[in-house]
Amino acid sequence: MSKELNILAFAGSTRRASFNKAMLAAAVAGAEDAGAEVTCIDLRNYPLPLYNGDLEAAEGLSDNVLKLKNLFDGHDGLLIASPEYNSAYSALLKNVFDWVSRPAAADEPMLNSFAGKQAVIMSTSPGAMGGLRGLYALRELLMNMMVQVDPAMMALGNAMEEFDETGGMINGEKELAVRDLGARLVRNLGGN
C-alpha cells in the first residue's frame, strides 16, 4: 500500500456480549489482514446526552463529542455493525451521528466528519433476517451524510447459533465472508 489506511470500527450497541460487537471483530481482523490500521472503539466509553439544539447552544460540544469527532476526522473509512431495533438502526448510532455531525467551529464545513468517507455496514440478530431492514435505513442515513457505503452489506441471522460463548464465529465460511467485509473496505480505500 502506498499510504497508510485508517479505519474506525464500532458497533451500535453498548451490550458487553453484543453479537454485533462479535461480528465486528471478525471484520476488523479482515481489514487488519488487508493492511489497514484499525481503531476499534466501544461507544459505551463515550456517553452522550440525546442530541438537543438548546443544550448544544448553551454548552457547546462536550468532551466526548470532540473526542468522537477527532476519531472520525482521523480515519478514512468506517466499519459499522448495527443491531436492528424495530426495523431501524439503533438510537445509539443515530445520537452519535447527530452529535458528531455538528461543527466544532464556525468555519467547519457541514458534515466534515463524514463527507467523502467510505463505509461497510453489517448486522446480526437472533431473528432470521439478521437486521437487514435496519441496514437499509442505516445506508440511507450515511449516504445522506455524504458517506460512500459499499453495496456489499451483510446481515447474519440466527445469531445465537452463529457465535460461541467467547464471541467467536462458529461457521468458518461465514467468518471468512465477514472478514472479507473488512478487506473489502481496505480495497475500496485503495489498499490491497
C-alpha positions, -999 to +999 in steps of 0.1 A: +000+000+000+012+034-009-004+052+021-015+041+055-052+035+056-070+042+089-104+026+097-126+034+126-147+004+137-176+004+161-209-013+169-242+005+176-247-014+208-235-009+244-241-045+255-210-063+266-220-096+250-233-079+218-235-102+188-228-071+166-195-065+185-185-101+179-193-098+142-174-065+140-143-082+155-142-106+125-145-077+100-117-058+119-094-088+116-101-089+079-092-052+075-061-056+095-050-086+075-055-065+044-030-039+058-052-012+074-047+003+108-080-002+126-091+017+157-119-002+173-140+017+198-168+009+222-194+037+221-202+029+258-170+047+266-183+080+250-216+086+268-237+114+253-270+130+261-297+129+235-290+155+209-307+188+218-300+220+200-307+240+231-281+220+250-256+225+222-263+263+221-259+265+259-229+243+265-213+236+231-199+202+222-190+180+251-155+165+255-169+131+244-184+147+212-150+163+205-132+130+211-155+112+187-152+140+161-114+137+163-117+099+158-140+103+128-118+131+113-087+110+116-099+079+098-105+072+061-131+045+065-158+033+088-167-003+097-201-003+114-220-032+129-256-022+138-282-040+157-318-037+144-344-022+167-379-022+152-367-023+116-341+005+121-306+011+133-300+018+170-308+051+187-272+050+200-259+052+164-283+080+154-274+100+185-236+096+179-241+107+143-262+137+152-236+150+177-206+142+155-222+160+125-223+192+145-195+217+136-169+223+163-160+257+148-179+284+128-157+277+097-161+239+098-178+226+067-211+208+071-207+171+077-170+175+078-165+144+099-185+122+074-182+137+039-161+115+015-156+086+039-160+050+028-181+026+049-190-010+051-220-019+073-232-052+088-257-065+112-265-097+131-295-106+152-313-136+166-340-131+140-340-148+106-333-116+087-303-107+108-311-070+109-313-064+072-341-039+074-321-017+098-291-018+074-312-003+046-322+026+069-286+030+080-273+030+044-297+058+036-287+079+066-250+075+058-254+083+021-273+114+031-243+124+052-221+120+021-206+087+031-199+062+003-215+029+015-203-003-001-233-022-015-219-055+000-235-050+034-242-082+053-270-093+076-264-125+096-295-141+110-299-166+139-270-150+158-275-173+188-264-202+166-235-183+148-213-173+178-198-193+206-197-183+243-165-163+237-179-143+207-161-163+181-179-173+149-188-209+146-192-213+109-158-208+091-174-199+057-195-171+073-165-159+093-145-156+060-174-137+045-174-112+074-136-109+073-139-101+037-161-071+045-132-056+063-108-064+035-133-050+010-133-016+028-095-016+026-097-023-012-123+005-016-099+029+001-072+020-024-054-007-005-045-043-015 
